[in-house]
Amino acid sequence: MRYLGLMFLASCGLTACQSHKAPQQLHATQVVSTLDAINFEKENSLIHAKLDQYKVGKFSVGSWVNQEPGQFFKLVKPQNPQAAIIYFYRPDSRWNRQEIIASNFFLNGKRVPSLISNHYYWVELAEGDYKLSLSRPLAVLHFQKPKVAYLSVKSGEQYFIKYEEEQFRGGPNGEAGLLRVGPLMQMPTRQALKEIGMTQLKTPGLNFVAEVTPEGRVIKPKQEINSGVYHASDDAHLSTPFKLWNPLTW
């Protein structure tokens, strides 16, 4: 009996130590966006709107100049399981192929690749709210009032946003609550997969998701997700094995 008190005190101390360590074990790695956050107070100011409209910056040539092919569409797995993926795409058409200067795309103020004819790419994002804007410059001069769309993404989800200047293909088939601003339209997955299947990856995917360790250290990934050099022969597949003709079989 004289050891019973000591055993009781030891068990209480062990329990206290385990309860003290538990929160540290449950503190998982978090993800954050590497893009600048949206400042809604500035968004509503006239000065910010003018600076967003009138500026000097880069531009991208359209399909009339850029005929570079790429790999055909395929779904990708995010590098971080907590990331959301947005696929941006633009189907092929005669109108799109005649474009000389493509519209510039900006995600939270950061320029991302323009969409040309028969083109897609993807972006990995942390859960949160984002601003997508686009305008067509005259060479390096931006003066067109940008079209702006605000979107929210959730962890682990995938989204499809189509850029469509023509109306003959139409928009979502009666899906409520999907984004639509000018030529930008969010497509339901089933309908999007029918349209995006023949588009090509002409620019690398992008990753804007950083990890925050339990110690508070921010780990930023490589931003461009390069799929390697594309060779047109990679998409050629024979339905039957190729055999050389043998003249002795005559």
DRENSE-488736 format. One record per residue (C-alpha): residue number from 0; x, y, z. Coordinates in pm, whole numbers, m for minus. Layout:
<node num="NUM" east="X" north="Y" up="Z"/>
...
This chain:
<node num="0" east="0" north="0" up="0"/>
<node num="1" east="289" north="235" up="69"/>
<node num="2" east="378" north="230" up="m304"/>
<node num="3" east="21" north="299" up="m415"/>
<node num="4" east="54" north="676" up="m362"/>
<node num="5" east="376" north="689" up="m562"/>
<node num="6" east="217" north="494" up="m849"/>
<node num="7" east="m82" north="730" up="m850"/>
<node num="8" east="139" north="1041" up="m865"/>
<node num="9" east="350" north="891" up="m1146"/>
<node num="10" east="41" north="808" up="m1356"/>
<node num="11" east="m94" north="1162" up="m1308"/>
<node num="12" east="238" north="1311" up="m1422"/>
<node num="13" east="248" north="1089" up="m1731"/>
<node num="14" east="m108" north="1186" up="m1826"/>
<node num="15" east="m23" north="1554" up="m1787"/>
<node num="16" east="280" north="1519" up="m2013"/>
<node num="17" east="77" north="1341" up="m2282"/>
<node num="18" east="m199" north="1604" up="m2272"/>
<node num="19" east="66" north="1876" up="m2299"/>
<node num="20" east="217" north="1716" up="m2611"/>
<node num="21" east="m114" north="1639" up="m2784"/>
<node num="22" east="m177" north="1987" up="m2932"/>
<node num="23" east="168" north="1986" up="m3092"/>
<node num="24" east="100" north="1650" up="m3255"/>
<node num="25" east="m238" north="1766" up="m3389"/>
<node num="26" east="m92" north="2088" up="m3532"/>
<node num="27" east="m83" north="1992" up="m3901"/>
<node num="28" east="93" north="2170" up="m4188"/>
<node num="29" east="m119" north="2451" up="m4331"/>
<node num="30" east="m133" north="2591" up="m4684"/>
<node num="31" east="m142" north="2957" up="m4787"/>
<node num="32" east="m151" north="3143" up="m5117"/>
<node num="33" east="165" north="3294" up="m5263"/>
<node num="34" east="m46" north="3555" up="m5444"/>
<node num="35" east="m115" north="3896" up="m5294"/>
<node num="36" east="m443" north="3907" up="m5102"/>
<node num="37" east="m733" north="4112" up="m5240"/>
<node num="38" east="m774" north="4449" up="m5072"/>
<node num="39" east="m1146" north="4520" up="m5115"/>
<node num="40" east="m1111" north="4875" up="m4981"/>
<node num="41" east="m874" north="4957" up="m5266"/>
<node num="42" east="m1090" north="4765" up="m5514"/>
<node num="43" east="m1374" north="5012" up="m5462"/>
<node num="44" east="m1159" north="5324" up="m5500"/>
<node num="45" east="m1160" north="5525" up="m5823"/>
<node num="46" east="m780" north="5571" up="m5819"/>
<node num="47" east="m721" north="5195" up="m5800"/>
<node num="48" east="m963" north="5135" up="m6088"/>
<node num="49" east="m779" north="5386" up="m6309"/>
<node num="50" east="m438" north="5241" up="m6225"/>
<node num="51" east="m574" north="4897" up="m6307"/>
<node num="52" east="m698" north="5022" up="m6644"/>
<node num="53" east="m419" north="5251" up="m6766"/>
<node num="54" east="m72" north="5098" up="m6750"/>
<node num="55" east="224" north="4974" up="m6950"/>
<node num="56" east="294" north="4602" up="m6945"/>
<node num="57" east="365" north="4284" up="m7136"/>
<node num="58" east="143" north="4133" up="m7403"/>
<node num="59" east="98" north="3795" up="m7571"/>
<node num="60" east="56" north="3724" up="m7942"/>
<node num="61" east="m246" north="3526" up="m8054"/>
<node num="62" east="m280" north="3213" up="m8266"/>
<node num="63" east="m240" north="3406" up="m8591"/>
<node num="64" east="128" north="3438" up="m8490"/>
<node num="65" east="174" north="3160" up="m8234"/>
<node num="66" east="124" north="2817" up="m8393"/>
<node num="67" east="318" north="2620" up="m8129"/>
<node num="68" east="150" north="2282" up="m8058"/>
<node num="69" east="127" north="2115" up="m7718"/>
<node num="70" east="18" north="1803" up="m7536"/>
<node num="71" east="m351" north="1720" up="m7548"/>
<node num="72" east="m557" north="1770" up="m7233"/>
<node num="73" east="m532" north="1540" up="m6935"/>
<node num="74" east="m644" north="1577" up="m6576"/>
<node num="75" east="m366" north="1648" up="m6328"/>
<node num="76" east="m315" north="1561" up="m5965"/>
<node num="77" east="m236" north="1864" up="m5744"/>
<node num="78" east="109" north="1874" up="m5590"/>
<node num="79" east="m55" north="1956" up="m5257"/>
<node num="80" east="m366" north="1752" up="m5159"/>
<node num="81" east="m516" north="2062" up="m4994"/>
<node num="82" east="m494" north="2266" up="m5315"/>
<node num="83" east="m776" north="2348" up="m5556"/>
<node num="84" east="m721" north="2326" up="m5931"/>
<node num="85" east="m863" north="2563" up="m6190"/>
<node num="86" east="m841" north="2466" up="m6556"/>
<node num="87" east="m848" north="2764" up="m6794"/>
<node num="88" east="m924" north="2675" up="m7155"/>
<node num="89" east="m1022" north="2821" up="m7491"/>
<node num="90" east="m1158" north="2594" up="m7767"/>
<node num="91" east="m1044" north="2608" up="m8128"/>
<node num="92" east="m1229" north="2811" up="m8391"/>
<node num="93" east="m1156" north="3009" up="m8706"/>
<node num="94" east="m1216" north="3334" up="m8515"/>
<node num="95" east="m972" north="3237" up="m8242"/>
<node num="96" east="m705" north="3134" up="m8493"/>
<node num="97" east="m712" north="3482" up="m8652"/>
<node num="98" east="m629" north="3665" up="m8329"/>
<node num="99" east="m311" north="3877" up="m8339"/>
<node num="100" east="m288" north="3998" up="m7975"/>
<node num="101" east="m449" north="3790" up="m7700"/>
<node num="102" east="m620" north="3925" up="m7390"/>
<node num="103" east="m402" north="3951" up="m7081"/>
<node num="104" east="m510" north="3753" up="m6773"/>
<node num="105" east="m436" north="3869" up="m6417"/>
<node num="106" east="m496" north="3664" up="m6102"/>
<node num="107" east="m491" north="3883" up="m5789"/>
<node num="108" east="m291" north="4133" up="m5991"/>
<node num="109" east="m30" north="3881" up="m6110"/>
<node num="110" east="m12" north="3822" up="m6484"/>
<node num="111" east="m77" north="3462" up="m6586"/>
<node num="112" east="m65" north="3315" up="m6940"/>
<node num="113" east="m308" north="3444" up="m7200"/>
<node num="114" east="m539" north="3193" up="m7366"/>
<node num="115" east="m503" north="3145" up="m7741"/>
<node num="116" east="m698" north="2917" up="m7972"/>
<node num="117" east="m712" north="2548" up="m7873"/>
<node num="118" east="m522" north="2611" up="m7549"/>
<node num="119" east="m553" north="2512" up="m7184"/>
<node num="120" east="m345" north="2524" up="m6867"/>
<node num="121" east="m410" north="2479" up="m6497"/>
<node num="122" east="m347" north="2672" up="m6177"/>
<node num="123" east="m313" north="2532" up="m5823"/>
<node num="124" east="m460" north="2760" up="m5555"/>
<node num="125" east="m506" north="2757" up="m5180"/>
<node num="126" east="m862" north="2776" up="m5052"/>
<node num="127" east="m987" north="3135" up="m5055"/>
<node num="128" east="m1114" north="3427" up="m5265"/>
<node num="129" east="m949" north="3549" up="m5584"/>
<node num="130" east="m982" north="3824" up="m5842"/>
<node num="131" east="m952" north="3734" up="m6211"/>
<node num="132" east="m932" north="4023" up="m6456"/>
<node num="133" east="m857" north="4047" up="m6825"/>
<node num="134" east="m802" north="4318" up="m7085"/>
<node num="135" east="m668" north="4333" up="m7438"/>
<node num="136" east="m374" north="4575" up="m7474"/>
<node num="137" east="m249" north="4760" up="m7779"/>
<node num="138" east="106" north="4626" up="m7779"/>
<node num="139" east="242" north="4731" up="m7436"/>
<node num="140" east="m27" north="4996" up="m7371"/>
<node num="141" east="m321" north="4898" up="m7151"/>
<node num="142" east="m619" north="5132" up="m7165"/>
<node num="143" east="m919" north="4899" up="m7199"/>
<node num="144" east="m1143" north="4879" up="m6893"/>
<node num="145" east="m1075" north="4528" up="m6757"/>
<node num="146" east="m1344" north="4268" up="m6713"/>
<node num="147" east="m1329" north="4151" up="m6352"/>
<node num="148" east="m1458" north="3830" up="m6193"/>
<node num="149" east="m1436" north="3731" up="m5826"/>
<node num="150" east="m1424" north="3362" up="m5746"/>
<node num="151" east="m1399" north="3144" up="m5437"/>
<node num="152" east="m1227" north="2806" up="m5443"/>
<node num="153" east="m1239" north="2524" up="m5191"/>
<node num="154" east="m968" north="2282" up="m5089"/>
<node num="155" east="m951" north="1965" up="m5299"/>
<node num="156" east="m1201" north="2085" up="m5562"/>
<node num="157" east="m1153" north="2133" up="m5936"/>
<node num="158" east="m1301" north="2408" up="m6152"/>
<node num="159" east="m1321" north="2474" up="m6526"/>
<node num="160" east="m1327" north="2829" up="m6665"/>
<node num="161" east="m1374" north="2878" up="m7039"/>
<node num="162" east="m1277" north="3188" up="m7235"/>
<node num="163" east="m1530" north="3227" up="m7515"/>
<node num="164" east="m1563" north="3538" up="m7735"/>
<node num="165" east="m1811" north="3369" up="m7968"/>
<node num="166" east="m2163" north="3271" up="m7871"/>
<node num="167" east="m2233" north="2973" up="m8097"/>
<node num="168" east="m2097" north="2722" up="m7845"/>
<node num="169" east="m2314" north="2859" up="m7566"/>
<node num="170" east="m2260" north="2846" up="m7192"/>
<node num="171" east="m2344" north="2609" up="m6906"/>
<node num="172" east="m2651" north="2393" up="m6954"/>
<node num="173" east="m2877" north="2549" up="m6691"/>
<node num="174" east="m2629" north="2522" up="m6404"/>
<node num="175" east="m2717" north="2779" up="m6136"/>
<node num="176" east="m2457" north="2977" up="m5944"/>
<node num="177" east="m2174" north="2938" up="m6195"/>
<node num="178" east="m1950" north="3234" up="m6269"/>
<node num="179" east="m2011" north="3429" up="m6591"/>
<node num="180" east="m1851" north="3765" up="m6669"/>
<node num="181" east="m1820" north="3870" up="m7034"/>
<node num="182" east="m1624" north="3600" up="m7222"/>
<node num="183" east="m1537" north="3421" up="m6896"/>
<node num="184" east="m1768" north="3141" up="m6791"/>
<node num="185" east="m1738" north="2863" up="m6536"/>
<node num="186" east="m1843" north="2530" up="m6685"/>
<node num="187" east="m1982" north="2223" up="m6506"/>
<node num="188" east="m1733" north="1938" up="m6506"/>
<node num="189" east="m1925" north="1704" up="m6735"/>
<node num="190" east="m1979" north="1967" up="m7003"/>
<node num="191" east="m1627" north="2108" up="m6970"/>
<node num="192" east="m1460" north="1769" up="m7023"/>
<node num="193" east="m1638" north="1737" up="m7358"/>
<node num="194" east="m1496" north="2071" up="m7474"/>
<node num="195" east="m1150" north="2074" up="m7320"/>
<node num="196" east="m1052" north="1725" up="m7439"/>
<node num="197" east="m899" north="1839" up="m7769"/>
<node num="198" east="m727" north="2152" up="m7636"/>
<node num="199" east="m350" north="2156" up="m7591"/>
<node num="200" east="m113" north="2250" up="m7309"/>
<node num="201" east="84" north="2536" up="m7468"/>
<node num="202" east="201" north="2697" up="m7142"/>
<node num="203" east="314" north="2532" up="m6815"/>
<node num="204" east="77" north="2482" up="m6523"/>
<node num="205" east="122" north="2715" up="m6226"/>
<node num="206" east="138" north="2650" up="m5852"/>
<node num="207" east="51" north="2931" up="m5609"/>
<node num="208" east="23" north="2715" up="m5296"/>
<node num="209" east="282" north="2742" up="m5018"/>
<node num="210" east="311" north="2526" up="m4705"/>
<node num="211" east="351" north="2661" up="m4352"/>
<node num="212" east="533" north="2421" up="m4121"/>
<node num="213" east="440" north="2384" up="m3750"/>
<node num="214" east="744" north="2601" up="m3677"/>
<node num="215" east="600" north="2884" up="m3890"/>
<node num="216" east="840" north="2845" up="m4183"/>
<node num="217" east="686" north="2911" up="m4527"/>
<node num="218" east="789" north="2668" up="m4799"/>
<node num="219" east="719" north="2799" up="m5151"/>
<node num="220" east="709" north="2550" up="m5439"/>
<node num="221" east="846" north="2600" up="m5786"/>
<node num="222" east="585" north="2816" up="m5953"/>
<node num="223" east="593" north="2672" up="m6307"/>
<node num="224" east="497" north="2307" up="m6345"/>
<node num="225" east="674" north="2209" up="m6664"/>
<node num="226" east="554" north="1894" up="m6837"/>
<node num="227" east="871" north="1863" up="m7043"/>
<node num="228" east="942" north="1915" up="m7412"/>
<node num="229" east="648" north="1823" up="m7633"/>
<node num="230" east="698" north="1599" up="m7937"/>
<node num="231" east="411" north="1549" up="m8179"/>
<node num="232" east="511" north="1182" up="m8212"/>
<node num="233" east="414" north="1133" up="m7847"/>
<node num="234" east="47" north="1159" up="m7948"/>
<node num="235" east="75" north="913" up="m8239"/>
<node num="236" east="m31" north="557" up="m8159"/>
<node num="237" east="m65" north="263" up="m8398"/>
<node num="238" east="m382" north="57" up="m8361"/>
<node num="239" east="m193" north="m255" up="m8481"/>
<node num="240" east="180" north="m334" up="m8461"/>
<node num="241" east="377" north="m214" up="m8764"/>
<node num="242" east="541" north="m490" up="m8972"/>
<node num="243" east="785" north="m466" up="m9263"/>
<node num="244" east="667" north="m627" up="m9589"/>
<node num="245" east="846" north="m950" up="m9666"/>
<node num="246" east="889" north="m1007" up="m10046"/>
<node num="247" east="944" north="m1381" up="m9984"/>
<node num="248" east="577" north="m1416" up="m9895"/>
<node num="249" east="480" north="m1369" up="m10264"/>
